[in-house]
């Protein structure tokens, strides 16, 4: 096939094919490294990709996920904010920025961003964690009934997480819903009989229940 076209054009096409193939492999490598827990490697690959393709939202997403795992939340905020200048409504970057703000203690900003993520991607891959984080944020703010709603939604997505059930019990306990708090703590203990926070919460909730 290449014989029918000029040699220079054929050479250019071969270079283009190889370059495109390598670029695709790099993107795959970054995601694979992330999934393997090699977060430094994943971040380095993404930074290299962004040098040659500064509007690559996939690279921004994997970079931010990797930086979150590394606990480099200020960098996450910087990168995610830059990415949102290119695509404000990419839900992956909205969620990543929400997490960064959560760990930075910027509660109002974090809550707003998690709510935006839930609106943008109601069935997104991080929707369960988004509701969990919202629950924790409402607890920080002392809005325990809102925390109950958010954490109840979170455990519907992930019913097997003892920590999430414990936090739901805590929210309900502080909202004065002792019977429902006890039920959440009991569920946590079924999942993890060694959950000391759930055991203490269950004892407190049962003591607070009216005598029959």
N, C-alpha and C positions, 0 to 999 in steps of 0.2 A: 504493500500500500504506500509506504514512504517513498518508493522509487518514482512515483507519479508526481511528486512535488519537489521543488528545489531543495537542495541539500541544506541550505541555511535555515529554511523554514522547518525542515524535518528535525534539524538539531534543536531549534527553538522549542518545537512541540515536545520533544523528548525531555528537555530540561524542565518544561512546564509540568509535564506529567510527574516526573520524579519529585519536583519541589512540592507539588500538591500532595503527593503521597506521603512525603516526609512530614509535612505540616499536619496531616491527619493523624499520623502515628504519634506525633508529639502531643496532640490533644488527647489521644487515647492514653498515652503514657501518663499524663498528669492525672487523669481520673483514676487510672489503675493504681498509681502510686498513692493517691489519696485513700482509695479503698483498702489498700494494704497497710495503711497507717504510716506511710512514709511521707509525713506532711511537709518536711523541709524540702524533700525532692520534688514533691508536687508543686509547691510554691515556686521553686526555682524554675521549673519547666514553664509554668504559667507566666512568670516574669519575662522569660525569653520569648514566648509567644507574643506577649503584649508589645515587645520592642518592635516586632515586625508587623503586628496587626493590632494597633492600639484600640480598635473598637470591637475586639473579640469578646463578646459577653460571656461565652462559655469559659474562657480563660479567667475573666474576672470572677466568675462564680466559684470555680474550683480554687482559685487563689484565696478568696475570702473564706471559704470553708476550711481550707488548710490553716490559714492564720488564726481562725477561731480555735481550732484544735490545739494550736501552739500557744494560745492565750495571749496573742498579740492584738488586743482589741483596738488600740489606737490606730494601728495599721489597717485593720479591717474597716474601721470607720472612714479612714482616708480613701482607701481603694473603692469601697462601696459607694461613697459619695461621688467620686470621680466617675464611676460607671453609670450612676444614675443621671449624670449630665448627658450621657449618650442615650440612655433608655430609662426613663424615669419609672416605668411600670414593669420592669423585669422582676417578677416575684422573688426570684432567687436572691437578688441583690437587696430587695426590700427586707426580706427575712434576715439576711446576713447582717445588715445594718441594725435591725431591731435587736439581734443578739448582742452585737457590739455595744449598743447603748445600754442594754440590760446590765452587762458586766461593768460598764463604766459608771453605773449608778444613776444614769439619766432616765429615770423611771417614766416620766410623762412622754418623752420622745420615744422610748422603747415601746410603750403601750400603744401609742398612735401607729407606729410602724407595724407592730404585730397585727393590729386590727386592719390596717391597710392590706397586709399580706393575706389575711383571711378573706377579705373581700375580693382580692385579685385572683386567689387560688384556693377556693373553698375545698378542693380535693387535692391540694398540692402535697408534695412529698414530705413537707415539714409541718403540715397542719396540726398534727397531734402535739408536737413540741411547741408550736405557736400557742396553742391553748394552755398548755402547761405553764409556759412562761407568763402568759397573761394572768393566770391564776396566782403565780408567785408575785407578780407586780401588784395585783389587787391586795394581796396579803401585806406587802410592804406599805401600801397606802392605807391600810386599815379598812378596806372595803370588802368585808368578809363575805357578804352575800354575792357580790359580783365574783369573788374568788371561787365560791361554791359552784356557780354556773360554769365558769371557765374550766375548772378542774373536773367537774362532772363530764363535760364534753371531752376533755383530754382522756379520761379513763374509758370512755366509750370507744375511742380509737385504739387505745392500748390498755386492755383490761388486766394485763398480767404484770403490771409494774407496782410493786409494793410501796415504793417511795411515793409515787403519785397518789395512791390511795391514802397513805399517811397524811400527806399534805391536804388532801380533800377533807379528811377527818379533822385536821387542825382548823381549816377554814370554817367548817360547820360548827365546831366547838366554839370558836370565837364569835360566830354569828348567833350563838345561843341555841343551836339545833342539836341538843345532846343525843337524842335517840339516833338521828341520822349520822352524827359524828361517830357514835359507837359502832354503827353498821359499817362505816368506812374503815375504821380502825380494825374491826374484826376481819374485814376482807383483806387488809394488808397482812394481818397475821396468818391468815390461811396461805397466802402467797409466800410469806417469809416468817416463820414462827420465831425467828431470832430478832425481829425488828423491835428494838427496845423503845424507840420513840412511839411506835404504834401501841405497844403494851402500856406505856405510861399514859398515853392519850386515852386509851380505852378505860383504864382505871379511873382517870379524872372524869370522863364522860359518865361512867356508870355511877360514880359518887354523886354527880350533879343531878341525876335523874330523880324525879319525885318518888317517894316511897309509895308502893301500892298497898 
